[in-house]
Amino acid sequence: MKDIVFYTTQHCGLCEAAMDALLALPEAQGSRLRTIDVALDDDLMAAYGTRIPVVAVGEAELQAPFDQGTLQKWLQRFA
């Protein structure tokens, strides 16, 4: 089982759409999903604030913008 990390923040429409897309994909099933609000940490905000939403598996990251098809192909490769 892989860990999927989802970097996000509140009131982010792109983040909400990306989370919906992620949860709908069979490639995400059976994985542990951890969400991290980047606004709660200055270092994370500096690293991810302009790139969210970001999906990470290990060292691999997929940053916005992406659509469901791109996310699905990325998960097939890394998750």
JOLINNOR-V880693 format. One record per residue. N is the residue number from 0. RES is the residue in one letter. PHI is phi in whole degrees, -180 to 180 (* if undefined). Layout:
# JOLINNOR-V880693
n: {N N}
res: {RES RES}
phi: {PHI PHI}
This chain:
# JOLINNOR-V880693
n: {0 1 2 3 4 5 6 7 8 9 10 11 12 13 14 15 16 17 18 19 20 21 22 23 24 25 26 27 28 29 30 31 32 33 34 35 36 37 38 39 40 41 42 43 44 45 46 47 48 49 50 51 52 53 54 55 56 57 58 59 60 61 62 63 64 65 66 67 68 69 70 71 72 73 74 75 76 77 78}
res: {M K D I V F Y T T Q H C G L C E A A M D A L L A L P E A Q G S R L R T I D V A L D D D L M A A Y G T R I P V V A V G E A E L Q A P F D Q G T L Q K W L Q R F A}
phi: {* -93 -95 -110 -107 -119 -87 -153 -158 -72 60 -114 -62 -62 -65 -63 -65 -67 -65 -60 -64 -62 -67 -82 -88 -64 -65 -87 -64 85 -98 -89 -106 -120 -102 -128 -85 -68 -70 -89 -142 -60 -66 -67 -63 -66 -79 -121 -54 -94 -112 -69 -75 -127 -109 -131 -132 62 -87 -81 -131 -120 -109 -63 -88 -149 -107 -63 -64 -64 -62 -63 -63 -65 -65 -60 -81 -110 -101}
